[in-house]
């Protein structure tokens, strides 16, 4: 048996190295086009299929998940919000504030879109990972060294939390102040990495670059599942968009937006009080 040391992945020829973090994050890998699922016969969704619906995210995972609701032609308009809120707040406050700012920034742009008209619904989401031992917020890795350190931290911390905030905004039918309805929700999932995952496995995974555009630096729906021992809660929340919670947000915000009937009822009640 030879004692010759096999080269680690870091020792490979530079010409075979994966793309840089900047290149990968700006240009996510293309995914195969899958046929859309059968339309989900939900009354609100059926109505939205004939109107503008905007997803304020460039995440291909969120686009794929939301297509399950029968909105396969949803417009993708990423937010220009800098996502630079301080990490001194609680994780659930941070993720909700970021998602809200995303939704509001895109809403302000698209509500005055003379070419397409105002959207009937804007959805925004933000996902973060939080170390349960330190409370530190982990977003996307900035470099290979940062990526390696992030995954080792998640392996060694025992369990971590994945938070996704979903925000829905829709113009009010009555156009009364402030002119829009807003609904929010936060989904929380507990994830435990396999504590026996070796540094070599983490290094090999990092070099695939699968996790460079993902909060926490891994994709549970892909090869990153080799790092995960178990989860408690919504799996699609870890992937980037909890579908059940998203549907509830859509139902609530569209009900709020359809306020003409409610205002009419309130006017009738006031008239009856005046007559008494």
SVG drawing of the C-alpha trace seen along z (x, -y; Angstrom):
<svg xmlns="http://www.w3.org/2000/svg" viewBox="-85 -60 90 62">
<polyline fill="none" stroke="black" stroke-width="0.4" points="0.0,0.0 1.5,-3.3 2.1,-6.0 1.8,-8.7 -0.5,-11.5 -3.5,-12.0 -4.0,-15.7 -6.9,-17.5 -9.3,-19.4 -7.6,-22.7 -4.4,-21.3 -6.1,-20.9 -5.0,-22.6 -6.2,-26.3 -7.6,-25.9 -10.1,-23.3 -11.2,-25.6 -14.9,-26.4 -16.2,-29.9 -15.7,-32.8 -18.3,-33.6 -19.0,-36.9 -19.6,-35.2 -21.7,-32.5 -23.9,-34.8 -24.5,-37.2 -25.3,-34.4 -27.1,-31.4 -26.7,-28.1 -29.5,-27.4 -32.0,-24.8 -33.9,-22.5 -37.4,-23.8 -40.0,-21.6 -43.6,-21.4 -45.9,-23.4 -48.2,-21.5 -51.9,-21.3 -53.7,-24.5 -54.7,-24.7 -58.4,-25.5 -58.3,-28.0 -60.7,-31.0 -58.2,-33.7 -55.5,-32.1 -57.8,-31.6 -58.5,-35.3 -54.8,-36.2 -53.9,-34.2 -55.5,-37.0 -53.7,-39.8 -50.1,-41.0 -48.4,-39.1 -44.8,-40.0 -42.3,-38.0 -39.7,-40.4 -36.9,-37.8 -34.4,-36.4 -34.2,-33.1 -34.9,-30.2 -35.9,-28.1 -38.7,-30.5 -39.9,-30.8 -40.1,-27.0 -41.9,-26.6 -44.5,-29.3 -45.2,-27.8 -46.9,-25.0 -49.7,-27.4 -50.6,-27.5 -48.8,-30.9 -46.1,-29.7 -45.9,-33.0 -45.3,-35.1 -43.2,-38.2 -39.7,-38.2 -38.7,-41.7 -35.9,-41.6 -35.8,-44.3 -33.0,-46.9 -33.0,-47.1 -29.5,-46.8 -30.3,-44.2 -27.8,-45.8 -29.8,-46.1 -27.8,-45.7 -27.4,-42.2 -27.9,-43.5 -31.7,-42.8 -33.3,-39.5 -33.2,-37.1 -37.0,-37.1 -37.0,-40.9 -34.2,-41.2 -35.7,-38.8 -39.2,-40.4 -37.8,-43.9 -35.7,-42.9 -38.6,-41.2 -40.9,-44.1 -38.3,-46.6 -38.0,-44.4 -41.8,-44.3 -42.2,-48.1 -39.3,-49.0 -40.7,-46.9 -44.3,-48.1 -43.2,-51.8 -41.7,-51.1 -44.4,-49.0 -47.5,-50.8 -46.6,-53.6 -45.8,-51.3 -47.8,-52.9 -46.9,-50.2 -48.0,-47.2 -50.3,-48.8 -50.2,-48.3 -49.8,-44.7 -52.6,-42.9 -50.1,-41.3 -46.4,-41.7 -44.8,-38.9 -41.4,-39.3 -39.4,-36.9 -36.2,-36.7 -34.4,-33.7 -31.7,-33.7 -30.0,-31.1 -29.3,-31.7 -26.8,-29.9 -28.9,-28.9 -25.8,-29.0 -24.6,-32.6 -27.7,-34.1 -25.5,-35.2 -27.2,-35.7 -25.8,-33.9 -26.7,-34.9 -24.9,-34.0 -21.1,-33.2 -18.8,-35.9 -15.8,-33.8 -14.6,-30.2 -12.9,-30.7 -16.1,-32.3 -18.2,-29.5 -16.0,-26.8 -16.1,-28.6 -19.9,-29.0 -20.6,-25.3 -18.2,-24.2 -20.0,-26.6 -23.3,-25.1 -21.9,-21.6 -20.5,-22.4 -23.3,-24.5 -25.7,-21.5 -28.8,-22.9 -29.6,-26.1 -32.8,-27.9 -33.9,-28.8 -36.3,-31.8 -38.2,-32.9 -40.4,-36.0 -43.1,-36.4 -44.7,-39.7 -47.6,-40.3 -48.7,-43.7 -51.8,-44.5 -53.5,-47.8 -56.7,-48.5 -59.8,-48.5 -61.0,-51.6 -57.7,-53.4 -58.1,-54.8 -55.0,-55.8 -52.4,-54.3 -53.5,-52.8 -52.4,-49.2 -52.9,-46.2 -50.0,-44.4 -49.8,-41.0 -46.7,-39.3 -45.7,-35.9 -42.6,-34.2 -41.8,-30.5 -39.2,-28.9 -37.5,-25.5 -34.9,-23.8 -32.1,-22.1 -29.4,-19.8 -26.3,-19.0 -24.6,-15.7 -21.9,-16.3 -19.7,-13.5 -19.4,-15.4 -15.7,-15.7 -13.8,-18.8 -13.0,-17.0 -16.7,-16.6 -17.4,-20.3 -14.4,-21.3 -15.6,-19.1 -19.2,-20.5 -17.9,-24.1 -16.0,-23.5 -19.1,-22.4 -20.4,-26.0 -23.9,-24.8 -24.4,-26.8 -22.9,-30.1 -26.2,-31.9 -28.0,-30.4 -28.4,-31.6 -26.3,-29.4 -24.2,-28.2 -26.1,-25.0 -28.9,-23.7 -31.0,-21.0 -32.8,-20.2 -29.6,-19.2 -26.2,-17.8 -26.3,-19.8 -28.6,-17.2 -25.5,-15.2 -24.8,-17.7 -28.2,-17.5 -29.1,-14.9 -32.7,-16.0 -35.1,-18.9 -38.1,-20.0 -40.6,-22.0 -41.2,-23.0 -38.7,-21.5 -39.6,-24.1 -38.9,-26.8 -35.2,-25.7 -35.2,-25.6 -36.4,-29.2 -40.2,-29.6 -42.7,-27.9 -45.6,-27.2 -48.3,-26.7 -47.5,-30.0 -47.2,-31.8 -50.7,-30.7 -52.1,-32.0 -50.4,-35.4 -51.9,-35.6 -55.4,-34.8 -55.2,-37.3 -53.7,-40.2 -56.2,-39.8 -59.1,-39.7 -57.8,-43.0 -57.3,-44.5 -60.9,-43.8 -62.2,-46.4 -65.0,-47.9 -67.6,-45.5 -66.5,-46.0 -66.5,-49.7 -70.0,-49.5 -71.2,-47.5 -69.7,-50.0 -71.5,-52.8 -74.8,-50.9 -74.2,-50.3 -73.5,-54.0 -76.6,-55.0 -78.7,-52.7 -77.2,-54.2 -78.0,-57.7 -81.6,-56.7 -82.1,-55.4"/>
</svg>
